[in-house]
């Protein structure tokens, strides 16, 4: 887990957020949106400066976090690395104003996604890249590359789930 504490000096406006409807067009040009076809769009802050640390393109686990990032506020921001590369803010604890932390239900849903969906997506991508790289070594190399790529994809997803749980526990105890 990464914890950034200090005065929030600068917060660029949040981009993204909300939902996008996924629908179909009928023969008359009318868009029909089936039930449950709303897709959440990631909320991102282009620039966030807290203390001496500057974070660029940091994501929020939920769009509701943005109002809790107030310039001039003394706060601690808790983040974790999604698939080890993208910082995602999971909580803001302020010394002078209201605080916000990721709820247990959101944590549970995210961990379940890391345990089911992400291993499939990243494992498949890893297997494809590994197979292409392995083709340079011949037939045996493509099998080895595909296996290593799939194992990497599954492993990185499971590691992200573990890192999120550890970050959440540390945030709650702080």
Buried (B, 14 or more C-beta within 10 A) or exposed (E): BBBBBBEBBEBEEBEBBEEEEEEEEEEEEEEEEEEEEBEEEBBBBEEBBBBEEEBEEBBBBBBEBBEBBBEEBBBBBBBBBBBEEBBBBBBBBBEEEEEBBBEEEBBEEBBEBBEEEBBEEBBBBBBBBBBEBBEEEEEEBBBBBBBBBBBBBBBBBBBBBEBBBEBBEBBEEE
